[in-house]
Amino acid sequence: MKISAEGLSLIKKFEGCELEAYQDAVGVWTIGYGHIKGVQEGMTITRQEAEEMLLEELVEYENHVLNAVENQLDQCMFDALVSWTYNLGPTNLNSSTMLKVLNAGQYAEVPAQMKRWNKAGGKVLEGLVRRREAEALLFEGKDWSDV
């Protein structure tokens, strides 16, 4: 499976695109659409580079989801999980209760488990609350665009 335009749209909406390196809510140097690998203070990129970095990196996150999930996924479920994993990382995916309930076939419980991951640096962040809500709605195949 590959992320769809819908999943890509969700990631872009919540990551935003910054062409100059900045420190995120927990102090990690970030650029483009949430790219963190090799980013240093003072770094700049073009919008085209940001697009290319995102598409290249998403292949890795698609594979993390495909390797971790043992059950069949609809496209919307896959997209939501790739977005969640892109934001939180594969270590959190693999250790999450969300993955455990998903792999147990308890699909209806996954959205609530997704929403639990709304903190950065121990603090609830409104942007993460909204993102998790959007991902939960997408997982269920519902419209998330107003979140």
C-alpha positions in Angstrom: 0.0 0.0 0.0 1.0 3.6 -0.6 -0.4 6.7 1.1 -3.2 8.3 -0.9 -3.7 12.0 -1.8 -6.1 12.2 1.1 -3.5 11.0 3.6 -0.9 13.3 2.1 -3.3 16.2 2.4 -3.8 15.5 6.2 -0.1 15.3 6.8 0.6 18.5 5.0 -2.3 20.4 6.8 -1.0 19.5 10.2 2.7 19.6 9.6 2.6 22.9 7.6 5.6 23.7 5.4 8.5 25.7 6.9 11.4 26.5 4.5 13.7 27.6 7.3 14.8 25.3 10.1 13.0 25.8 13.4 12.8 24.0 16.7 9.5 22.1 17.3 7.5 22.0 20.5 10.1 19.7 22.2 13.2 21.5 20.7 13.9 19.2 17.7 15.3 21.0 14.6 12.7 20.6 11.9 12.2 21.8 8.3 9.8 21.3 5.4 6.8 19.1 6.3 8.1 17.9 9.6 11.4 16.6 8.4 13.9 16.1 11.2 16.7 14.0 9.9 20.0 15.9 9.5 18.3 19.3 10.1 20.5 22.0 11.6 20.0 25.5 12.7 20.1 28.0 9.8 19.2 25.4 7.2 16.9 26.5 4.3 15.2 24.6 1.5 12.8 25.3 -1.4 9.2 24.3 -1.5 10.1 21.7 -4.2 12.8 20.2 -1.9 10.2 20.1 1.0 7.8 18.2 -1.3 10.5 15.7 -2.4 11.8 15.2 1.2 8.2 14.4 2.4 7.5 11.9 -0.4 10.8 10.2 0.0 10.5 9.9 3.7 6.8 8.7 3.6 8.0 5.5 1.9 9.8 4.6 5.2 6.7 5.3 7.2 4.5 3.3 4.9 6.8 0.4 5.5 6.8 0.9 9.3 3.0 0.6 9.2 3.0 -2.4 6.8 5.5 -4.2 8.9 3.7 -3.6 12.2 0.1 -4.2 11.3 -1.0 -7.8 11.0 -4.6 -7.2 9.8 -6.1 -6.0 6.5 -6.4 -2.2 6.2 -8.7 -0.1 4.1 -6.9 2.9 2.3 -8.3 5.4 4.8 -7.1 3.3 7.8 -3.6 3.0 6.2 -3.5 6.7 5.5 -4.4 7.6 9.1 -1.8 5.2 10.5 1.0 6.5 8.2 0.1 10.1 9.3 0.1 9.1 13.0 3.4 7.2 12.6 5.0 10.1 10.7 4.3 12.4 13.5 5.1 10.1 16.4 7.6 7.6 15.1 7.8 3.9 14.6 9.0 3.2 18.2 5.7 4.7 19.5 3.7 2.8 16.9 5.3 -0.5 17.8 4.9 -0.1 21.6 1.4 1.4 21.5 -1.9 0.0 22.8 -3.3 1.3 19.5 -1.3 -1.3 17.6 -2.2 -4.0 20.0 -5.9 -3.4 19.6 -5.6 -3.1 15.9 -3.7 -6.3 15.6 -6.3 -8.0 17.8 -8.9 -7.0 15.2 -10.6 -4.4 17.4 -10.9 -1.8 14.7 -13.6 0.2 16.5 -11.2 0.9 19.4 -8.4 2.3 17.3 -9.7 5.9 17.0 -9.9 6.3 20.8 -6.4 4.9 21.1 -5.1 7.3 18.4 -6.5 10.3 20.3 -4.6 9.4 23.5 -1.3 10.6 21.8 -1.9 14.4 22.1 1.1 15.5 24.2 4.5 16.8 23.5 7.0 17.4 26.3 4.3 16.1 28.8 1.8 18.8 27.8 -1.4 18.5 25.8 -1.1 20.6 22.7 -4.2 21.8 20.9 -2.6 21.1 17.5 -2.0 17.5 18.4 -5.6 17.2 19.8 -6.9 18.4 16.4 -4.5 16.2 14.4 -5.4 13.0 16.4 -9.1 13.9 15.9 -8.5 14.2 12.1 -6.5 11.0 12.0 -9.2 9.1 14.0 -11.9 10.4 11.6 -9.9 9.4 8.6 -9.3 5.9 10.1 -13.1 5.6 10.2 -13.5 6.8 6.6 -15.2 10.0 7.8 -14.6 13.6 6.7 -11.8 15.2 8.7 -11.4 18.4 6.8 -13.2 20.7 9.3 -11.0 19.7 12.2 
